[in-house]
Amino acid sequence: MNENEKFMKSALKEAEKAFEKEEIPVGCVIVKDGKIISRAHNSKETTKNACGHAEILAIQKACKKLNSWRLLDCEMYVTLEPCPMCAGALINSRISKVYIGTDDEKTGACGTKLNLLEDYKFNHNVQVQKYILQEECSRNIKKIF
Amino acid sequence: MNENEKFMKSALKEAEKAFEKEEIPVGCVIVKDGKIISRAHNSKETTKNACGHAEILAIQKACKKLNSWRLLDCEMYVTLEPCPMCAGALINSRISKVYIGTDDEKTGACGTKLNLLEDYKFNHNVQVQKYILQEECSRNIKKIF
């Protein structure tokens, strides 16, 4: 297992926590200097928060940890392709790269429904690498559909 | 002053609070059944939170108030066109309509840089009405540029 797969495994562990709470199982981690600085899973139903997606929660935790809204030199590993809200949060937080497990046909905003990260020029560009542990991430999300 | 202008005035008051804290002056309110249920202003710098835009904060407050992530029959008034993150949050929270003061040439995702709310089919559509108190909202945002 290479380093990317190792971090995606950690994101999948977060997704498992969401699944246990009967949430849509999405998990993510944020990595800086080779270390995980933040972990989160989708908590929308449990917390009754429309913004309670894994990515938003992980970004907010990482901002607290670094005491800055700029997550410079940070990378995110997320089991499912981010929606427009979360892709926008990646841009706003200056995350350098996002590693994605599998596509989201319904709301994916990193290449599937649209590509916020590569088709538009904003004040920050986020690199995208797809299909880390794709089979496992796809199996994970299909558990609930 | 009609009702739309009255609610945009309240959003402008929120923007003024952001300005006083040396934040980019953006404010918004969420209205249900003719009453304001949530108010917020941009707090990104003060709280060191990349997701601390007025719209995200107002949506989270409204979710708490209604004890639900679904903001059904709720409308938002915001002084500046939402960015991709915030436009995505409008979709995710099922807000029915957004009233916008003025365009954001750099990151506007409701018709300027792109139109997340009208050009794509997601599982919820948010109506858009632009240019409520446009002159005042434009003057407000230009204070800092």
Interface residues (C-beta under 8 A of the other chain):
Chain A: K44 E45 K48 N49 A50 C51 G52 H53 I56 I59 Q60 C63 K64 N67 S68 W69 R70 L71 C83 P84 M85 C86 A87 G88 A89 I91 N92 S93 R94 K106 T107 A109 K113 L114 L116 Y120 F122 N123
Chain B: K44 E45 K48 N49 A50 C51 G52 H53 I56 I59 Q60 C63 K64 N67 S68 W69 R70 L71 C83 P84 M85 C86 A87 G88 A89 I91 N92 S93 R94 K106 T107 A109 K113 L114 L116 Y120 F122 N123
